[in-house]
Amino acid sequence: MGETTTIRISRDTHARVTRLAAERRETIDETVSKAIRALRQDAMARDLAIDLTDEETAWLDADAG
């Protein structure tokens, strides 16, 4: 781990992330990093699930040649 910083979280959240990291046999940093990545992936999946606009559909259907 390179440079570090401190973030303020509740004692309850700290206990939960510490317990989760221990269960996964990884550091708290690894657990938090993976959680952030999972949240970003979830947001991307929700964005991809939204129906395309008519303009987007027309662009995708356009002849590229």
C-alpha positions in Angstrom: 0.0 0.0 0.0 1.4 3.4 -1.0 0.4 6.7 0.6 -2.4 6.6 3.1 -5.0 8.9 4.5 -7.6 8.8 7.2 -11.4 8.8 6.7 -13.9 9.2 9.4 -16.5 6.4 9.7 -18.7 5.3 12.5 -17.5 2.7 14.9 -20.3 0.4 13.7 -19.1 0.7 10.1 -15.5 0.2 11.1 -16.5 -3.0 13.0 -18.4 -4.3 10.0 -15.7 -3.7 7.5 -13.1 -5.1 9.8 -15.2 -8.2 10.3 -15.8 -8.5 6.5 -12.1 -8.2 5.8 -11.2 -10.8 8.3 -13.8 -13.2 6.9 -12.4 -12.7 3.4 -8.8 -13.0 4.7 -7.8 -9.6 3.2 -6.9 -6.2 4.4 -9.4 -3.5 5.1 -8.0 -1.5 2.2 -8.5 -4.5 -0.2 -12.1 -4.9 1.1 -13.0 -1.3 0.7 -11.4 -1.1 -2.8 -13.4 -4.1 -3.9 -16.6 -2.7 -2.4 -16.0 0.6 -4.3 -15.4 -1.3 -7.5 -18.6 -3.3 -7.0 -20.6 -0.1 -6.5 -19.2 1.4 -9.7 -20.0 -1.8 -11.6 -23.5 -1.8 -10.2 -24.0 1.8 -11.4 -22.7 0.9 -14.9 -25.0 -2.0 -15.1 -28.0 0.2 -14.1 -27.0 2.7 -16.8 -26.7 -0.1 -19.4 -30.1 -1.4 -18.5 -31.8 1.9 -19.4 -33.6 1.8 -22.8 -31.8 3.7 -25.6 -33.2 7.0 -26.8 -34.5 7.2 -30.4 -31.4 9.2 -31.3 -29.1 6.6 -29.9 -30.9 3.8 -31.7 -30.7 5.7 -35.0 -27.0 6.3 -34.5 -26.4 2.6 -33.8 -28.5 1.6 -36.8 -26.8 4.1 -39.2 -24.8 2.7 -42.1 -21.1 3.0 -41.3 -20.1 2.5 -44.9 
